[in-house]
Amino acid sequence: MYQKNVSYERLIVLYLPWLLALLFKNDTSLSYMIAWTGSFLIFFLTLSGWVKPLPGDRSVAEQLMRPIFLVHIIFAGYMACTSIFYFMNALGYQNFVRQNYVLVNRGTLEYIAQCQRYYCLSHAAFVSGILIFMNYPVKSAYYIEKQKLANLLMGFAVISFPVSVLFLKVPGLSQFYYQLNSLSFIAGTLALAFAIPLKKTGNTLICLCFYFFNFYQALISGFKEPIIISVLVLGIFLYPSYKKLVAAIFIPALLILFMFLPTYNRIFRQNAWGGDANTEEATQLALDAALNSTNGEEDDSNWGFLIYRLSEIDMFIKFVQSTPKNVDFYGLSLVKQSAIVLVPRICWPSKPITEDLVMERVYDAGVVNRASNVSAKPAFIVDAYLSGGAWGIFLSMFIYGAVAQLISAKAEQLFGGYILGTALIFSGLFQILWRGLSFEFLINSVFWSYMTMLAIHKILVATHVLKER
């Protein structure tokens, strides 16, 4: 039987790296390294089940989409572990080679170490929220017949995509387009992972077409995340059935993507967004540049990607420099502002534009000049810090982890278990939790995705797809 009670003594251990880094804050490099390696310790202690036993109702390979695994690894890993290249650059490294002529700015190193300590604290608080509310197995009053599951997943993919396009056409309801479009992609990928082991030729071909269509859309989006997620999710879904094959193919594939995507995206945006070429021509030019890169400009763009794009610590530092020195902490102002955003624009056509609300604090902090035409939305941890410093980070991140876990558990309760609940509905509708965004964007997306989840549940029960036990 799964042990539901968390060991609070062991939970406190997760905060020791932050406390130790704080103790040695006068030695900036040592403080940074303690905080940075502290996140890897947090990963080990939580994912090994030392703090709280992992759910025992399924094998690890069969529950990777649950918050303790995928959301935890992606969100905390991106937030807390990617700043090492920025730190190396501040120490005078370029392309992993120490440049002797570079002067090290001690003031910059102090801010890097301070932000990394905040990352370590946020990681501990975030996973604490998950662990405290992680109670499995989840009892569900509903079930679905197993033999219908593969076709149902494919049906989700086929139906939710055109419905999402309809929402895109309705003014004020475009946010539902992104929800259902993401749900369609997850459903199609999950259906493909189901069809291949079952050797359903028809389903496999349909799902392959759907998958490659989504991959192509990701390729021409100009963004790295959709491409990486396309490969990552398929690998996770196939992993329980083909462990060795997936490890041999998908891990190298993801590494290759991280190597070549910075150059690909840079060339694609230059040509497609600049109007110099159509989508097909821009794609071909970008592929040629990525595959034929040399030790020149392309490698510099990859190093620049590792420093400034892989991590968001550069922006975090600018906010820490200005708050509370030049701009006071916001308190609950950002939460109240998020409540305004919850009102659908179809009900309030003159509602303030969310992007404008968010950018105000970016301008006030001096991160971006008001005259520039640049979008620089702060990460969730930045808004947590702006709300109340270290305490704001602790409380916000704890709530973040708790909400992610509670929604995943609710989805399993409503949809008869892990496959439909967490793997499909939670991963499809709440994908924003993988990365996090500004308070306004994240709270709005999570709230309305929750409403969509309840609506889908009602439809499946009414149509007897989900049956009461």
PEURPE-V430264 format. One record per helix or strand. SS is the DSSP state (2 for helix, 1 for strand). FROM is the first residue (numbers start at 0). TO is the last residue. Records with the same first field share a line. If there is no record, write none. Layout:
BEGIN
SS = FROM-TO  FROM-TO
END
This chain:
BEGIN
2 = 7-12  15-22  27-46  59-61  69-80  83-89  105-131  145-168  173-197  200-218  224-238  242-272  278-290  296-308  312-321  332-340  353-363  379-413  417-428  430-433  438-461
1 = 92-93  96-97  141-142  322-322  326-326  466-467
END
